[in-house]
Amino acid sequence: MRKYFWLLIFFAFIAIAESNSDGEPDLNAIFGNDNQKSVSAPSNDSDEPDLGSIFEEENNEDEANSGSPDLDSIFGSDESSNEPEPLDIFDKNTEEEGMESELPWYVVSMDSQPSNVLNRIFYYMDYGPQYVQHYLTKGPNTLLEYVEAETGIPFQAKKYPLEISGFVEGRGGIRTQNPKNQKFASIGELRAQIEAHKTFEWNIFDKIKYVSWKTTTFNFKGDVYGDFVTTDVGFDLREANVEFSPFDFADVKIGRQILTWGTGDLLFINDLFPKDWQSFFIGRDVEYLKAPSDALKLSIFNKIVNVDAVWVPVFNPDRFISGQRISYWNPMLNERVGRDYQISTDQPNSWFSDSEWHARAYRNIKVFDNNYQVAAYFYNGYWKSPAGFNPQNGNMTFPRLNVYGGSVRGPVWKGIANMEFGYYDSYDDRSGKDPFAENSQIRWLIGYELNMEQFVGRTIGQDLTLGAQYYAEWMMDYGRYKNNNPSGIDLKDEYRQVVTLRATKLLLDQNLELSFFAYFSPDDVDAYLRPHISYKITDYWTADLGANVFIGKEAHTFFDQFVRDSNIYIGLRCSF
């Protein structure tokens, strides 16, 4: 139900913003109510100068050359005998016919056209020409903004056009082996996504000394889908948030949002935001690997270090493998199971008490004329996928987890290298004696990426990229885990290593993309292969073909448990 909560909040914010910015300005609110004396502004045909044209900087050649306004030409000088005597706009005590000193320092026409209103504003104030010079050189360039700054009443929020984009997609796939308690079709769905962005700029005034514009953006992304495998019709709210900058050095984003950080390529150590592993393994677009979070994000920028802090008021788990669409190895039953034995969980779901905290501090450093980004990470929450077991009710659990980590990324030799590590502090089993909770771990990876054009020439190497990664997990207190492991349950290895390889080639003016990504574990002797072809038919139509191939020798290892769910898929998307 949380997606509907954020959807309701999102549209409420939009309604409030629209109500504060639609329509013409309330000039009575800005310039006084009907109880004030009625005063007519001089017409443009009178002998008085038209200040709207006087203040146009492009008509003043001397001002353009000097970089500051010519105040003599604006306010008149004693030597200007051929021109009509200008109105002394800086003498608040000046009494023209029909005007009295107790009136406000401005008189404005009630014309409904904002452009005409702008040209009919006359000033009666006691601040002096230096403030006009300040605003002409450093502040607003229109008289209307000048009036707003002096009154402290914003005229109107600047609204930008509503940006809408999206796509309609059909996608189907089949398993290549006899599935274990699953349908032969791995994916079959029609999906439509709508993405919308609405931006407002709010003017914030501090009397006549300071003016700034603050931007507020509302973001929405949602999918409507029909799933022929699970026979479901549903709505997936992926984004519904508002982002703004309360200060020049800070950004805030509130609501449902997609979050990610870290340096790994399809390997995640310090990125503890939720993932959708079911979408990843059945052939949806790779963008669906990142699941949304209901969060408040604060970003602070300065010259020393940049900081991102994310608070999630209630735990957001992964969309993990549960048996609904993909079979898995059940260690209690010692066999693969599927829809006949779907995972039940005791999920932390109390608002505020079951919250999560994510934090990242990062900055760029220069070493030998090369820029490197270094970062430190912290997480306080729970294991994102079930990593524990409740023997009393047979449900899987999410033990508490703290993660402390760091990373560095930058140029090395002729490519880009990255290193990342994290210490997984399994808070509920720090001693390593609890057989029903994951032990603490140390995880690390090293990666390298190269553009091959510099090695094999333009003919073959143009738009050809190769990358490789080495990833490892080291279980803490392995001896205690081994001594307390229940009989009949397969032991995990103390170390688990994974090597990844990526190759990407763009052809036909970059309209055709050939890619291959592979995971291989030398300890488990299993692998996961992801070949993929994507062709951009037109600016709107894209077709793709791919596969998810699992290989292994022992059914209890991570990739081999999904062998019977290997699949091929095809998709066709129309974007707008």
Secondary structure, DSSP 8 states (H G I E B T S, - for coil): -HHHHHHHHHHHHHHHHHHHHSSS--HHHHH--TTS-------TTSSS--HHHHT-GGG-HHHHHHSS--HHHHH--TT--SS-----TT-TT---TT--TTS-SEE----S-HHHHHHT-EE--SS-HHHHHHHHHHS-SSHHHHHHHHHT-----EE---EEEEEEEEEEEEESS--SSS-SEEEEEEEEEEEEEEEEEEEEEETTTEEEEEEEEEEEEEEEEEETTTTEEEEEEEEEEEEEEEETTEEEEEEEE-----S-SS--SS--S-BBHHHHHHT--GGGGB--EEEEEEEE--SS-EEEEEEESS----B---SSSS-EEETTTTEEE-GGG---EE----TTTT-EEEEEEEEEEEETTEEEEEEEEEEEEE-SS--EEETTTTEEE--EEEEEEEEEEEEETTEEEEEEEEEEEEGGGTTS--TTB---EEEEEEEEEEETHHHH-HHHHTTEEEEEEEEEEEETTHHHHHHH--TTS----SEEEEEEEEEEEEETTTTEEEEEEEEEETTTTEEEEEEEEEEE-SSSEEEEEEEEEEE-S-TTSTTGGGGGG-EEEEEEEEE-
